[in-house]
Amino acid sequence: MVSLSREQQMGLKVAKTLSDADIHSYVKQNFLPSLVDLGVYTKETLETWVTVEPHFVNIVRFAAGLRRVIDAASCELNDSNENGKRRRSSSPEAPLLVKKEPLEPQFIEISSDSDSQSNTSKRTGSVDARKAKVSKKRAKGLSARSDVIDISSDDEMSQPRPRLPKRPRKEEPSDQPELSNRQDSMAQTVSGPVVRITRQLRVDKLITLTQVPSTWEVPRRRGEFAYLVDLTKDTRSWAKENGKMMSMAAIIKGEDQDSWQGGSGGSVNKPTKVIALENALCRVVEHICGGSYHCSESDPELLESCKRYKPDLDETLALFNAEQDVNSADTSSVKANAASFYRAVNSKKCPASIPDSTGSLQPCSGTPTTRQLSAKSQSKNWDGKTYFIGCSNYNTGNKMDHLHQWIPRNTDENIVKQLFQNGGRVELVRGCDDEVSGGDKCARVVSPRIGKKKSECPYSHFKHDGNSEISVTGKMIKRTCNVKLKIFCPVDESDRRAIVVLFGDDGHNHPVFPPTKLTKQQREIYLDAIRAHGLVGATVSKVNNAPSTRQIYGGNAPSVNNPALANTRKCREVLNSEIKRQFPFGKDIKAGVIHQQDCDLKCQDLPDGIYIHEVVRTAEIQLVVTLIPELAARIHDADYTTHDCTYKRVWNDWKEWEVVIWDKRLSKRLTIARLYTTRETRHAFALMFKKLWETIATVTGKPVRFKFLDGSGLKAIILDGDKNQVAGCGDELVSQAQAAHRQGHRSAAPVAELNDPLTIVQHIVKTCDIHLNRIVYLESREEIDTLVQSCKTSSHKIVRDWIVDKNPTPWFIPSININMSKMAREDWLATPTHTSLNESAHPFTNQRTGTGRSILDAIQTDELRIVQTMETNGVLSNLHNTQHERNMSNLNRAASRTRKNAQNTSAQNRIAEIKAQMDILKEDLKAVKSSTGIKRASPKKGMTGTQRAAEFLPH
């Protein structure tokens, strides 16, 4: 067993005289709470930790502070040295008291000194022996300091021989690069206990954080402090999009608004043992600050004196305001506007290709230049410009292929002409308010996240050159920052702790940039807002203004709580990522819709049931059938269905065919199905009716019934008069009639009429008659023939074309006239004669979901949840929508229209009378002027203008 030094023995002896409570008090004062909770530092284990530097010194000081008397047995330590030699003791029986010396800085170890993992296995002996051996070496150097304990008594005692301070023990090389500077005189430069992070790295103070800050404070000197980030009790999800846990280094850098670049992500194969994390193996992540980017024309003194240790919002706002002043001056400067146009045009290449000497086409090498517009072009130029920007090689090849750029209306043409003709030089007008555009110096300073992507300053700059100025393009120059970041990240990613150390005696040389970076937690909150709104027709504007979003953000707009979301592009990126996650195969028919249908079929617990039921793809047509079974089942209690196409909501060639019923139970219009197609032919409509009725029969277990065929069911199908739609409906009705006949159903219609598509529709199809009131009420065939003949001979071509299109179809007149229809009279009167249910549904749907949506976006719906809420809560969307109340509303609207029409008619008649009187007065005025030769009446003399005007005022 390795023998203990004199000081170690003294510390151990003194410690044994203390009570358990005193030992626990000492441990709480000198160890981190996380280590105290382990319960390994007790009186029973004194030999394993009190003999380690500096505890064998501090425990004696602690006992002296408690005014404890050292046991007389400890005096025997004065009679022996560490080599076993006895020393003379003048009075071994006299109690020895600790000499009161001014306290010097104390060194506190989290645990014993650790060598690198690769060297540990080569050493032999117990852990305690190695600790004692290392502590013995350090005790020799410690004895020369002022904090060495002197033992005295009333009698003469031998004093330790004074020695020069020994050179520090040479540290063994580390696997990781050392960023901190070893200071031999640390005891003199620090003011508190020293905390050991690793074998080589020590700091004065370790600050524990339970949340990751957005900006780190930089120590003013090396070793002043470090951070312990402890997210052990953080319940938030720190997972990547793929579900994998984020490392502590990724979390820390993701929340940091500063930009860190270069360095290393650390090695997992060669980890470093971190004493401050209870010897956890960590990879060392090292980065250097990305600094800032500033305009080459900026004020050199703008950042010269900047030394940032702590985040300073005032500095950030000062820099922001300085740039906004430049922006304001640049915006209001006519010369800057012209220079901006000049730079923009020069940045473009001529798109033309011209033949070379061999005849092969080569990119045009011409440069932009001002060219005068021809007289014909000037007459067509409404901006008042006489010049435009063209290519210097416009005469080579096709002139129309060369660069051609109009000068904007609000750009000074004369300045543009000077810039292009003089190589960016413009005449200096002394005393002009616009003498120097945007000020003499720029204030553009941006984060590396922006500066690395933008190589040029967006503001216009001019330099004086005698009597002229030269337009200068400011280049973004990187300003390096020497602040370094070091993160000790546990290799075990389940360990939610990390040590963060920053190095940089001069601090950052740039202010904190505005918080434009979207952190993970901020992103998650905005994703919650997107999900609460729903992805159906979601846009950034709709999400940001949704009531659910305001609720999530405490009544505020998202950008109020999170300034980064003021950037619409950031919001759009989050929204698009969520759309991509929900629809990884896109939203078109080829992948997105088919994939979604496959997912619906595999999922057995969809809240609304399967929604995409049929996807048809042929060479002629593409068709998607979507409906919710619970809503579709309501067709069996409906009296009629209305069908209409809408073209705005779905993008590209897709058309949405909406099927609407009137729910008598809820007094509400319901869209029970939506079909999406790329064609509107007769065959396409026949297929749509077939798939619609077949799908409803499949999902509800009951076939769609028609009253004229089955005795009960739908009384009417209301369409918009499209010939292909009606013919397609007739084709499928014939198939339905033949199936009903095979099942033994007797139809009220003659069998011969059931085999002709254009005849069978006359028993059930009605056409919207909103604009055909004159035809609706004719009672005989003769009256209809007379009207048809008058339309054919009408002087209006549109009327002649209309009757030529509609008259050959035998179903058209019966579909709008009760007297010509084959429907039962009571069925006709019980069903509407218009498609207003569909037409009114279109604006409502477009308003909620937007227009121009992808096919999969348009398919999504939440109609069922609305109906279920009504059924569950008993609260209808319109409490005053019974048949009587609807009739009353219709009467009131009709009466209002009548009154308005009467007012309009009266006003028109009055206008006509006034015009007639004016014509008569004009003729009289003309006759008087002709007979008298007086061209105009003279004002009465002696009258003021007010008096003359008063004659014309009404009395």
C-alpha positions, -999 to 999 in steps of 0.1 A, spaced: 0 0 0 14 34 -9 22 55 22 4 87 28 22 121 31 22 140 63 -5 164 51 -27 135 39 -24 117 73 -33 150 91 -64 155 69 -76 119 74 -71 121 112 -90 154 115 -118 141 93 -123 111 115 -129 134 145 -159 150 127 -195 139 130 -215 125 101 -234 157 99 -202 178 97 -189 155 69 -221 159 50 -220 197 54 -184 197 41 -194 175 11 -223 198 2 -200 229 2 -173 213 -19 -191 191 -44 -217 195 -71 -253 186 -61 -253 158 -87 -223 143 -70 -236 148 -35 -268 129 -45 -247 98 -53 -240 93 -16 -204 80 -21 -187 108 -1 -194 98 35 -175 93 67 -172 55 60 -154 62 27 -130 89 40 -98 70 29 -109 71 -7 -115 108 -11 -102 129 19 -66 119 10 -70 134 -25 -59 169 -32 -71 194 -20 -95 178 4 -68 168 30 -60 205 33 -96 218 31 -110 194 57 -85 208 83 -95 243 74 -132 232 77 -126 217 111 -108 248 123 -137 269 111 -159 248 133 -135 256 162 -126 219 166 -96 209 186 -74 184 168 -71 151 187 -38 148 205 -30 116 186 -26 137 155 4 153 171 24 121 165 25 131 128 51 157 138 75 130 149 76 113 115 80 123 80 69 107 48 100 84 47 92 69 81 118 90 100 108 102 135 108 139 142 113 155 177 82 167 194 85 191 223 51 183 239 31 155 223 4 159 249 -3 195 241 -31 200 216 -21 215 183 -43 242 168 -44 251 132 -25 283 125 -47 310 113 -33 321 79 -51 342 53 -70 319 31 -56 315 -4 -76 301 -34 -86 265 -29 -85 238 -55 -115 215 -57 -115 184 -78 -147 168 -90 -129 135 -90 -93 122 -91 -69 130 -119 -76 109 -149 -53 99 -176 -64 93 -212 -83 61 -218 -55 46 -238 -30 49 -210 -52 38 -181 -51 1 -189 -13 1 -188 -12 12 -152 -13 -13 -123 -23 -11 -87 -55 -1 -70 -74 32 -77 -68 44 -42 -31 38 -45 -29 58 -78 -49 86 -62 -26 87 -32 5 86 -54 -7 115 -76 -18 135 -45 16 129 -29 34 145 -58 10 175 -58 14 179 -20 51 185 -25 44 216 -47 16 226 -24 38 229 7 56 260 -7 23 279 -9 8 301 18 -21 278 22 1 250 37 -9 241 72 16 249 99 13 230 132 24 249 163 23 245 201 34 263 232 67 246 230 93 247 203 84 228 171 103 221 141 92 241 111 92 228 75 123 238 56 114 266 31 116 254 -5 112 271 -39 81 263 -58 87 233 -80 80 234 -117 45 221 -126 44 185 -135 45 180 -173 10 171 -185 7 141 -207 -4 148 -243 -42 147 -249 -61 132 -278 -79 165 -283 -64 199 -292 -60 221 -263 -77 255 -266 -71 268 -232 -38 283 -219 -22 266 -189 -14 293 -163 12 285 -137 0 313 -115 -36 304 -116 -39 305 -79 -30 341 -80 -53 351 -109 -85 333 -100 -108 344 -71 -128 312 -64 -126 274 -63 -113 258 -94 -135 232 -112 -118 206 -133 -135 198 -166 -109 174 -180 -74 165 -170 -61 196 -187 -90 220 -186 -99 239 -154 -123 268 -148 -132 290 -119 -169 285 -120 -193 260 -135 -227 276 -144 -256 251 -146 -283 258 -172 -315 239 -176 -324 256 -209 -302 262 -239 -297 300 -244 -300 316 -278 -267 335 -273 -238 326 -250 -219 350 -228 -181 349 -235 -157 349 -206 -135 380 -203 -105 358 -196 -98 322 -202 -109 298 -175 -133 323 -159 -163 300 -162 -179 273 -182 -215 260 -186 -231 227 -176 -262 223 -198 -285 198 -180 -317 189 -199 -323 158 -178 -357 171 -166 -366 187 -200 -397 169 -212 -396 184 -247 -390 161 -277 -355 166 -290 -358 143 -319 -350 147 -356 -376 143 -383 -366 107 -388 -372 101 -351 -336 97 -341 -325 115 -309 -306 147 -314 -272 149 -298 -266 176 -272 -242 193 -295 -269 195 -322 -294 208 -297 -270 235 -284 -260 247 -319 -296 245 -332 -308 269 -305 -278 293 -309 -285 325 -330 -247 330 -336 -232 312 -366 -204 287 -358 -182 273 -386 -152 251 -392 -136 230 -365 -146 194 -358 -176 174 -348 -155 153 -324 -145 117 -325 -166 89 -311 -138 64 -315 -114 86 -294 -136 101 -267 -124 123 -239 -131 115 -202 -149 145 -187 -145 148 -149 -173 174 -145 -197 148 -160 -186 120 -136 -160 108 -160 -185 104 -189 -169 97 -222 -175 126 -246 -167 137 -280 -153 172 -282 -171 195 -307 -151 226 -316 -161 255 -338 -150 290 -344 -174 319 -348 -184 326 -384 -179 363 -378 -198 388 -399 -200 401 -435 -199 438 -442 -200 459 -473 -166 470 -487 -180 506 -487 -190 505 -451 -177 528 -424 -144 513 -410 -153 526 -376 -187 509 -376 -174 477 -359 -139 488 -350 -146 492 -313 -171 463 -309 -163 438 -282 -193 418 -273 -192 395 -243 -229 396 -234 -259 399 -258 -266 436 -262 -300 445 -279 -290 482 -280 -261 474 -302 -282 452 -325 -308 479 -329 -282 506 -335 -268 485 -363 -303 478 -376 -312 515 -375 -280 525 -393 -287 502 -422 -323 513 -424 -311 549 -427 -290 538 -456 -319 519 -471 -342 550 -467 -317 573 -484 -311 547 -511 -348 543 -518 -355 580 -521 -324 587 -543 -331 591 -580 -295 585 -588 -294 553 -566 -325 540 -585 -308 545 -618 -276 529 -606 -295 499 -593 -311 495 -627 -276 498 -643 -261 471 -620 -291 448 -626 -288 450 -664 -251 445 -664 -254 414 -643 -273 397 -671 -259 381 -702 -274 385 -736 -295 353 -743 -288 353 -780 -266 328 -799 -247 342 -829 -228 323 -856 -191 324 -856 -167 322 -886 -174 285 -890 -212 289 -889 -216 273 -855 -237 291 -829 -219 307 -799 -232 327 -770 -234 364 -777 -206 384 -762 -223 418 -766 -227 442 -737 -257 463 -727 -260 497 -742 -286 524 -746 -304 525 -779 -329 551 -791 -365 540 -797 -379 545 -832 -407 570 -836 -432 541 -839 -420 525 -807 -420 558 -789 -456 563 -797 -463 529 -781 -442 536 -751 -465 549 -724 -437 555 -699 -424 585 -718 -390 570 -726 -370 576 -757 -343 550 -750 -342 513 -741 -313 490 -732 -302 467 -760 -272 445 -769 -242 460 -786 -242 431 -811 -279 433 -820 -272 435 -857 -257 400 -856 -281 371 -859 -318 375 -850 -324 409 -835 -353 397 -814 -331 371 -796 -308 397 -782 -310 416 -749 -339 440 -748 -348 458 -716 -372 487 -711 -362 515 -688 -387 515 -659 -412 544 -656 -398 557 -623 -361 556 -634 -344 587 -646 -335 581 -683 -308 608 -685 -288 593 -655 -292 558 -670 -279 571 -703 -248 586 -686 -241 554 -667 -242 532 -697 -223 556 -721 -196 565 -695 -189 532 -679 -208 538 -647 -198 575 -644 -224 601 -638 -220 639 -638 -218 654 -603 -242 682 -596 -229 703 -568 -255 714 -542 -280 688 -552 -299 670 -525 -290 638 -543 -253 645 -546 -243 613 -528 -267 584 -529 -274 567 -496 -248 586 -477 -210 585 -479 -207 552 -460 -226 520 -460 -239 502 -428 -246 468 -443 -235 441 -418 -251 407 -420 -248 373 -405 -227 346 -423 -260 328 -429 -268 356 -453 -234 370 -462 -222 337 -476 -251 336 -501 -250 373 -512 -217 384 -526 -228 420 -534 -243 448 -513 -278 456 -525 -273 494 -520 -259 518 -546 -227 535 -538 -208 563 -556 -172 576 -553 -162 611 -562 -138 615 -591 -134 652 -598 -166 666 -613 -182 632 -616 -191 602 -596 -185 565 -604 -211 539 -595 -194 513 -573 -207 478 -565 -201 470 -528 -187 436 -522 -195 417 -490 -163 411 -471 -159 385 -443 -148 399 -409 -134 370 -389 -142 365 -353 -118 346 -330 -143 334 -304 -142 296 -302 -168 272 -289 -161 239 -273 -188 214 -264 -182 182 -245 -210 160 -257 -215 126 -242 -211 97 -265 -242 82 -249 -269 102 -265 -293 93 -237 -272 115 -214 -289 149 -217 -259 169 -203 -230 187 -219 -202 211 -210 -199 243 -230 -167 264 -229 -161 295 -248 -127 311 -255 -121 346 -267 -105 372 -244 -117 401 -267 -152 387 -272 -171 388 -304 -162 417 -328 -198 421 -340 -232 427 -324 -258 400 -320 -277 397 -353 -315 398 -354 -330 365 -345 -337 353 -380 -328 316 -372 -358 293 -365 -350 270 -337 -363 235 -333 -388 245 -305 -400 275 -325 -405 253 -355 -424 227 -335 -448 254 -322 -455 266 -358 -460 231 -369 -487 227 -342 -504 258 -357 -502 243 -392 -517 210 -380 -544 228 -361 -554 247 -392 -551 216 -414 -533 210 -447 -564 213 -468 -557 244 -489 -532 256 -463 -512 287 -472 -489 308 -450 -514 336 -449 -543 313 -439 -522 296 -412 -510 329 -397 -545 344 -396 -563 313 -384 -581 316 -350 -564 284 -339 -530 300 -346 -538 330 -326 -549 307 -297 -516 288 -298 -496 321 -298 -517 336 -270 -537 359 -292 -507 373 -311 -495 368 -346 -467 342 -348 -441 369 -357 -449 387 -324 -438 357 -303 -411 345 -327 -395 373 -348 -380 347 -372 -416 340 -385 -419 375 -398 -400 361 -428 -427 345 -450 -401 323 -466 -393 307 -433 -430 300 -427 -434 286 -462 -404 263 -457 -420 248 -426 -454 244 -443 -439 228 -474 -419 204 -452 -450 193 -434 -469 189 -467 -440 168 -480 -441 147 -448 -478 141 -450 -477 135 -488 -443 121 -496 -453 110 -530 -467 144 -540 -503 154 -548 -508 143 -584 -528 114 -596 -498 93 -606 -483 90 -571 -500 111 -545 -536 101 -549 -529 64 -555 -505 63 -525 -531 80 -503 -557 55 -514 -534 27 -506 -527 41 -472 -565 45 -466 -571 9 -475 -544 -4 -452 -555 18 -423 -584 2 -404 -591 30 -379 -596 61 -400 -618 85 -382 -639 92 -413 -635 59 -430 -619 55 -464 -622 86 -485 -606 78 -518 -626 49 -531 -618 46 -568 -590 57 -591 -595 51 -628 -567 57 -652 -572 49 -689 -559 63 -721 -590 84 -725 -598 95 -689 -585 98 -654 -611 97 -627 -610 98 -588 -641 90 -567 -640 104 -532 -667 103 -506 -673 96 -469 -696 66 -463 -715 82 -435 -723 113 -456 -730 92 -488 -756 72 -469 -778 103 -466 -785 100 -503 -810 72 -495 -833 98 -476 -828 126 -501 -854 136 -527 -829 148 -553 -793 153 -562 -777 182 -579 -745 179 -600 -722 206 -613 -686 210 -623 -662 236 -609 -629 246 -625 -612 270 -602 -604 249 -572 -582 222 -588 -551 231 -608 -542 220 -643 -566 198 -664 -586 185 -635 -623 193 -630 -642 188 -598 -677 173 -602 -696 180 -570 -727 160 -558 -750 179 -534 -782 169 -516 -805 188 -493 -805 170 -459 -842 173 -448 -832 162 -412 -806 189 -407 -821 215 -430 -786 218 -446 -770 215 -479 -745 186 -479 -718 177 -504 -719 139 -503 -693 132 -530 -666 148 -551 -654 132 -583 -623 145 -602 -619 140 -639 -598 153 -668 -625 149 -694 -661 161 -699 -672 138 -727 -704 117 -728 -684 86 -720 -667 104 -691 -700 115 -675 -715 80 -680 -685 66 -661 -688 92 -634 -725 84 -628 -717 47 -628 -688 49 -604 -707 72 -581 -738 50 -577 -717 18 -575 -694 32 -548 -724 44 -527 -740 9 -530 -707 -7 -519 -699 15 -489 -735 18 -476 -748 -17 -485 -778 -3 -502 -782 5 -539 -792 40 -550 -829 39 -559 -849 60 -583 -886 66 -578 -896 63 -615 -879 29 -616 -882 14 -581 -912 32 -567 -891 50 -541 -858 69 -539 -846 99 -559 -873 119 -575 -850 141 -596 -815 146 -608 -808 183 -614 -781 192 -640 -768 224 -656 -780 216 -691 -747 202 -705 -755 178 -733 -727 154 -726 -736 153 -689 -773 145 -696 -765 119 -723 -740 102 -700 -766 102 -672 -791 86 -697 -766 59 -707 -761 48 -670 -799 51 -662 -805 26 -691 -781 2 -674 -799 8 -640 -833 2 -656 -822 -30 -672 -808 -42 -639 -840 -33 -621 -860 -52 -648 -839 -83 -643 -846 -81 -606 -884 -80 -612 -890 -43 -604 -919 -28 -623 -913 7 -636 -940 33 -640 -924 43 -673 -931 23 -705 -904 -3 -712 -897 12 -746 -887 45 -731 -863 28 -707 -840 17 -735 -834 51 -750 -809 73 -730 -823 105 -743 -858 95 -734 -853 79 -700 -837 111 -687 -871 129 -692 -885 109 -663 -860 122 -638 -836 149 -651 -843 186 -646 -822 215 -660 -815 247 -642 -840 272 -655 -827 304 -639 -823 322 -672 -852 304 -691 -883 318 -673 -902 323 -706 -900 286 -716 -908 272 -682 -944 282 -681 -956 274 -717 -984 249 -715 -987 234 -750 -965 220 -776 -977 246 -801 -966 275 -778 -932 259 -775 -929 254 -813 -938 291 -818 -911 301 -793 -885 279 -810 -893 293 -844 -890 329 -831 -856 321 -816 -844 306 -849 -853 339 -867 -841 362 -840 -820 392 -850 -795 382 -822 -770 357 -833 -765 344 -797 -801 334 -795 -800 317 -829 -769 297 -819 -785 288 -786 -817 273 -800 -797 255 -827 -777 238 -800 -806 229 -776 -836 222 -799 -822 189 -814 -820 173 -779 -854 158 -771 -848 160 -734 -841 197 -731 -876 212 -731 -890 184 -708 -862 191 -684 -873 227 -678 -910 226 -684 -934 207 -660 -960 203 -688 -936 186 -711 -918 165 -686 -925 128 -680 -919 132 -643 -949 129 -619 -962 163 -612 -959 160 -574 -922 150 -578 -916 180 -600 -931 204 -575 -912 187 -546 -878 193 -562 -861 226 -572 -855 237 -607 -820 250 -603 -786 240 -592 -782 268 -567 -771 242 -540 -740 235 -561 -734 271 -573 -736 285 -537 -713 257 -525 -685 266 -549 -676 301 -534 -679 286 -499 -655 258 -507 -631 280 -526 -630 305 -497 -622 277 -472 -597 257 -493 -584 282 -519 -583 277 -556 -557 262 -580 -550 234 -555 -533 201 -564 -556 171 -569 -547 155 -536 -551 189 -518 -585 193 -532 -596 158 -522 -592 165 -485 -624 174 -466 -638 178 -431 -675 178 -440 -683 148 -418 -669 163 -387 -693 192 -391 -723 169 -395 -712 148 -366 -709 178 -344 -745 189 -353 -758 154 -345 -739 152 -313 -745 187 -299 -779 194 -314 -767 228 -327 -775 233 -364 -755 256 -386 -787 276 -393 -813 274 -367 -838 292 -389 -837 271 -420 -870 251 -421 -891 250 -452 -914 277 -440 -885 299 -429 -868 294 -462 -901 303 -480 -904 334 -459 -868 344 -467 -874 338 -504 -906 360 -503 -887 388 -486 -859 386 -511 -884 386 -540 -902 416 -525 -869 434 -521 -860 426 -557 -894 439 -568 -890 472 -549 -855 476 -563 -866 469 -598 -894 494 -594 -870 521 -581 -846 514 -610 -875 516 -635 -887 549 -621 -852 563 -621 -847 552 -657 -880 568 -667 -871 600 -650 -837 600 -667 -854 595 -701 -877 625 -694 -849 648 -684 -829 638 -716 -860 645 -737 -863 679 -720 -826 686 -726 -830 678 -762 -859 702 -765 -839 729 -747 -809 723 -769 -830 729 -800 -845 761 -785 -809 773 -776 -797 766 -811 -826 785 -826 -821 816 -804 -783 817 -812 -790 814 -849 -817 841 -849 -799 867 -827 -762 859 -835 -754 858 -798 -731 829 -789 -733 831 -751 -751 850 -724 -732 878 -705 -732 879 -667 -753 907 -651 -733 937 -642 -729 947 -606 -734 912 -593 -709 891 -574 -701 856 -583 -719 844 -552 -750 864 -562 -749 850 -597 -745 814 -584 -775 820 -560 -798 825 -590 -793 789 -599 -799 775 -565 -833 760 -557 -857 782 -537 
